[in-house]
Amino acid sequence: REDVVAGIGQRPELVAPRVRALGEAVQQHDDRVAGSARFDHVELDPGAGDDSSYTHRALPTRPGMGSTGRGYRTRAGSRRSEHEGGVVKVVVIGATGNIGTAVVRALAADPAVDEIVGVARRLPGHVVPRTTFVAADVRTDDLDPLLAGADALVQLSWAFQPTHRPLTTWDVNVLGTIRVLDAAARVGTPAVVYASSVGAYSPGPGRTVDETWPTHSMPTAAYGREKAYMERVLDRFELERPDMRFVRVRPSFVFQRPAASSQVRIFAHPLVPRSISRPGLLGVLPLPTGLRFQAVHADDLAEAIRLLVQSEARGAYNVAAE
């Protein structure tokens, strides 16, 4: 119990291999993972801080796991590709959001993925190859049929607003996500990739941190509280379901041009005129002294998620541009 409270960094069997660069594929061999583990570091707010170091450990293969050449058990209904060894059916929940649209594009471009089920509250108006969109609400709908037969789940659904109603966002972001994970556990989905965030990290002024940094966030913001709480929930699922592969991706700010209007609504004050956000109209952008943050393009994050879906990876991965 003390190890879980202290974080998965104290549990060697739960510590994931790290990656430093986006797009680096996890080298795979039959019944084992090969290749070197690389590290990605996320930069936190500048300021004074200590210089304590952290030990990086690679994940050993779990003893007693049924082997399919990809590190997880197959079960009735799973339709993994035998000729390519890839994941055949992927369910993406939150498929029409900023990250979800990019993930669906990346999966649709992967010839090893035969079927994609995109789940969202509202159906999109566009068509994606090999993708079926389904309208569902993670808070209330029966999710088991959506996940039945899936080889992997990518859980992306998240409500940023209304920020002034934290019980509403908690209902979607925490309780809704727990319903998704419970459904995946019931039907036996072999792999789950969950979108966490660097916002889950505890403050670390003046330093860069790796995935072993504590994830207690800050109690003053609903976003961080919810992301940190879900980290504890995933700790529990990892301990209780070693037959399932859980991956948590912790990206920095994620941007792409098609999501610009929604991002303006999230980050801009309600009194800021929308017109000034048009390209070329704002010649000078005042920035507070010391403002510094990392970002990543949605397509790069989507490619990282695609690689994690197709790999044997477990645990946490920071994803950010340096």
C-alpha positions in Angstrom: 0.0 0.0 0.0 2.8 2.4 0.8 4.4 1.7 -2.6 1.2 2.6 -4.3 0.8 5.8 -2.3 4.4 6.7 -3.1 3.8 6.1 -6.8 4.5 3.4 -9.3 8.2 4.6 -9.4 8.8 2.5 -6.3 7.4 -0.7 -8.0 9.9 -2.1 -10.5 7.3 -4.4 -12.1 5.1 -1.3 -12.9 7.8 1.0 -14.2 7.5 1.5 -17.9 10.4 1.8 -20.4 10.9 5.5 -21.3 11.0 7.2 -24.7 12.9 10.4 -25.5 11.8 11.2 -29.0 8.4 11.1 -30.7 8.1 8.6 -33.4 10.6 6.1 -32.0 9.1 2.7 -32.5 9.3 0.1 -29.7 11.3 -2.8 -31.1 9.4 -6.0 -30.9 10.4 -9.7 -31.0 8.3 -12.8 -30.5 7.5 -13.2 -26.8 9.8 -10.4 -25.6 10.6 -6.7 -26.0 14.0 -5.8 -27.4 15.8 -2.6 -28.0 17.0 0.3 -25.8 14.7 2.4 -23.6 14.9 6.1 -24.1 13.7 8.9 -22.0 11.5 11.9 -22.6 11.5 14.7 -20.1 8.8 17.2 -19.4 9.7 20.7 -18.3 7.8 22.2 -15.4 7.4 25.9 -14.4 10.7 27.7 -13.8 11.9 28.7 -10.4 13.9 27.4 -7.5 14.1 23.7 -6.9 16.2 20.9 -5.7 18.5 18.8 -7.8 17.6 15.3 -6.6 18.0 12.6 -9.2 15.8 9.7 -10.1 16.7 6.2 -11.2 15.3 5.0 -14.5 14.4 1.3 -14.7 13.1 -0.7 -17.7 10.0 -2.9 -17.4 10.8 -6.6 -17.1 8.4 -9.0 -18.7 5.6 -10.0 -16.3 6.1 -13.7 -15.2 3.2 -16.0 -16.0 1.7 -13.9 -18.8 0.1 -15.8 -21.6 2.2 -15.1 -24.7 0.9 -14.0 -28.1 4.1 -12.4 -29.2 2.7 -9.0 -28.1 2.7 -9.4 -24.3 -1.0 -9.9 -23.5 -3.5 -12.6 -23.4 -5.9 -13.2 -26.3 -9.5 -14.0 -25.5 -12.7 -14.9 -27.3 -13.7 -12.1 -29.6 -10.3 -10.6 -30.1 -9.4 -10.5 -33.8 -5.7 -9.7 -33.7 -3.9 -10.0 -37.1 -2.0 -13.2 -37.4 -0.2 -12.3 -40.6 1.1 -8.9 -39.4 1.0 -9.3 -35.6 -0.8 -5.9 -35.4 -3.8 -4.8 -33.5 -6.9 -5.3 -35.6 -9.7 -3.5 -33.9 -9.2 -0.3 -31.8 -11.9 1.6 -30.0 -11.3 5.3 -29.5 -13.5 7.0 -26.9 -13.5 10.7 -27.4 -12.8 10.3 -31.1 -14.0 13.7 -32.2 -12.0 15.9 -29.9 -8.7 17.7 -30.5 -6.6 14.5 -29.8 -9.2 12.0 -30.9 -9.5 13.3 -34.5 -5.7 13.0 -34.9 -5.6 9.5 -33.3 -8.3 8.3 -35.6 -6.4 9.6 -38.6 -3.2 7.9 -37.5 -4.9 4.6 -36.9 -6.7 4.8 -40.2 -3.4 5.2 -42.0 -1.9 2.1 -40.3 -2.4 -1.0 -42.5 -2.2 -3.2 -39.5 -5.4 -1.8 -38.1 -8.5 -3.3 -39.8 -11.3 -1.6 -37.8 -11.7 1.5 -35.8 -14.7 2.4 -33.6 -14.9 6.1 -32.8 -17.1 6.9 -29.8 -18.3 10.4 -29.1 -21.4 12.1 -27.7 -22.1 13.6 -31.1 -21.5 12.0 -34.4 -19.1 13.9 -36.8 -19.9 15.0 -40.3 -16.9 13.4 -41.9 -16.0 9.9 -43.1 -12.7 8.1 -42.1 -11.6 4.9 -43.8 -12.3 1.7 -41.8 -13.9 3.8 -39.1 -17.4 3.5 -37.6 -18.6 6.3 -35.4 -21.0 5.6 -32.6 -22.8 8.1 -30.4 -22.5 7.3 -26.7 -22.1 9.0 -23.3 -19.5 7.6 -20.9 -21.6 8.6 -18.0 -24.8 6.7 -18.8 -24.6 4.4 -21.8 -23.8 0.7 -21.8 -20.2 0.5 -22.9 -19.6 -3.2 -22.9 -21.0 -3.8 -26.4 -18.8 -1.1 -27.8 -15.7 -2.7 -26.4 -16.6 -6.3 -27.1 -14.0 -7.9 -29.4 -11.6 -4.9 -29.3 -7.9 -5.5 -29.2 -7.1 -2.1 -27.8 -8.9 0.9 -26.2 -7.8 4.5 -26.4 -9.5 6.5 -23.7 -9.5 10.2 -24.6 -12.9 11.6 -23.5 -12.5 14.7 -21.3 -14.6 17.7 -20.5 -12.7 21.0 -20.0 -15.8 23.0 -19.4 -17.7 24.3 -17.5 -14.7 25.2 -15.4 -16.9 26.9 -12.8 -18.9 23.6 -12.2 -16.3 21.1 -11.0 -18.9 18.5 -10.1 -20.0 18.4 -13.7 -16.5 17.9 -15.1 -15.8 15.3 -12.3 -18.8 13.4 -13.5 -17.4 13.1 -17.0 -13.7 13.0 -16.4 -13.5 10.8 -13.4 -16.7 8.8 -13.0 -17.2 8.5 -16.7 -13.6 7.3 -17.3 -13.9 4.8 -14.4 -17.0 3.4 -16.2 -15.0 3.0 -19.3 -12.1 1.2 -17.5 -14.6 -1.1 -15.7 -16.2 -2.0 -19.0 -12.8 -2.8 -20.5 -12.0 -5.0 -17.5 -15.3 -6.8 -17.8 -15.0 -7.7 -21.5 -11.2 -8.3 -21.2 -9.8 -5.7 -23.5 -6.1 -6.6 -23.7 -4.7 -3.1 -24.0 -5.8 0.3 -22.7 -4.1 3.6 -23.6 -5.3 6.5 -21.4 -4.6 10.2 -22.0 -3.3 11.6 -18.8 -1.4 14.9 -18.8 1.6 16.8 -17.5 -1.0 18.6 -15.5 -1.1 15.5 -13.2 2.4 16.2 -12.0 3.2 17.7 -8.7 4.9 21.2 -8.8 8.6 21.0 -9.7 9.9 24.5 -10.2 13.0 25.0 -12.2 13.6 21.5 -13.4 12.6 18.9 -16.0 11.1 15.7 -14.8 10.6 12.2 -16.0 7.7 9.8 -15.5 8.7 8.9 -11.9 7.9 12.4 -10.7 4.9 12.4 -8.2 1.5 12.9 -9.8 -0.4 14.8 -7.1 -1.0 17.9 -9.2 -2.4 21.0 -7.5 -5.6 21.1 -5.5 -6.6 24.5 -6.8 -7.6 23.4 -10.3 -10.2 20.9 -11.3 -8.2 19.7 -14.3 -5.2 18.7 -12.3 -7.2 17.2 -9.5 -9.1 15.0 -11.9 -6.0 13.9 -13.8 -4.2 13.1 -10.5 -7.1 11.1 -9.2 -7.2 9.1 -12.4 -3.6 8.2 -12.0 -4.5 6.6 -8.7 -7.4 4.8 -10.3 -5.0 3.4 -13.0 -2.6 2.3 -10.2 -5.4 0.2 -8.8 -6.3 -1.3 -12.2 -2.6 -2.2 -12.9 -2.4 -4.1 -9.6 -5.8 -5.8 -9.9 -5.6 -6.7 -13.7 -2.0 -7.7 -14.6 -3.4 -9.6 -17.6 -4.3 -6.2 -19.1 -1.8 -3.8 -20.5 -2.3 -0.2 -19.2 -0.5 2.8 -20.8 -0.9 6.3 -19.6 0.3 9.1 -22.0 1.2 12.4 -20.3 1.3 15.1 -23.1 2.0 18.8 -22.7 -0.3 21.3 -24.4 -1.7 19.8 -27.6 -2.5 22.0 -30.6 -3.6 21.6 -34.2 -5.1 24.1 -36.6 -8.6 22.4 -37.0 -9.1 22.7 -33.2 -8.1 26.4 -33.0 -11.6 27.7 -32.3 -12.2 25.3 -29.4 -8.8 26.1 -28.0 -9.6 29.8 -28.0 -12.7 29.0 -26.0 -10.7 27.0 -23.5 -7.7 29.4 -23.0 -9.1 32.8 -23.7 -11.0 34.9 -21.2 -14.8 35.1 -22.0 -14.4 38.9 -22.4 -11.6 38.6 -25.0 -13.1 39.3 -28.5 -12.9 36.3 -30.7 -12.0 38.5 -33.7 -8.5 39.3 -32.4 -7.6 35.6 -32.7 -7.7 35.7 -36.5 -4.3 35.2 -38.1 -2.5 38.5 -38.8 -4.8 40.7 -36.6 -2.7 40.5 -33.4 0.7 42.0 -34.2 2.0 41.9 -30.6 1.2 39.4 -27.9 2.0 40.5 -24.4 3.5 37.7 -22.3 3.9 37.6 -18.5 7.5 37.5 -17.3 8.7 34.0 -16.8 5.9 32.4 -18.9 7.2 29.1 -20.2 5.5 25.9 -21.3 5.9 23.0 -23.7 3.6 22.0 -26.5 3.1 19.2 -28.9 1.2 18.9 -32.2 -1.8 16.6 -32.2 -0.4 14.6 -35.1 2.8 13.9 -33.2 0.9 12.8 -30.1 -1.4 10.6 -32.2 1.6 8.9 -33.8 3.0 8.2 -30.3 -0.4 6.7 -29.2 -0.5 4.6 -32.4 3.0 3.2 -31.6 2.0 2.5 -28.0 -1.2 0.7 -29.1 0.9 -1.5 -31.4 3.8 -2.1 -28.9 4.3 -4.0 -25.7 4.6 -0.8 -23.7 3.2 -0.4 -20.2 3.2 2.5 -17.7 3.6 6.2 -18.2 5.1 8.2 -21.1 5.7 11.9 -21.3 5.1 13.3 -24.8 6.3 16.8 -25.5 8.4 18.8 -28.0 11.7 20.0 -26.7 
